[in-house]
Amino acid sequence: MRNYKNEYKKYQGTATQKKNRASRNAARNTLKKAGIVKKGDGKDVNHRNGNPRDNSAKNLSVTTKRANRSFPRNSRAGKDNGNTRASKK
């Protein structure tokens, strides 16, 4: 059985992950204020370079939840654009 309390304590509750989560929320709020996304629209705000703290306009895009959450990851947990050795395995 999954222990959510322990999971939060060991990973999601760390200072780094709290900052990453706050930055993701800030990115969505930025696009919400610009009228690009709306509450309940079924879309995710995608950080193109995989860095949740890089909220520059050129790094943000809107994608479907399915596309954003199933994007291949490389060994450094960044987004893999298909050009690395890890993606060719």
Buried (B, 14 or more C-beta within 10 A) or exposed (E): EEEEEEEEEEEEEEEEEEEBEEBBEEBBEBBBEEEBBEEEEEBBBBBBEBBBBBBEEEBBBBBEEEEBEEEEEBEEEEBBEEEBEEEEE
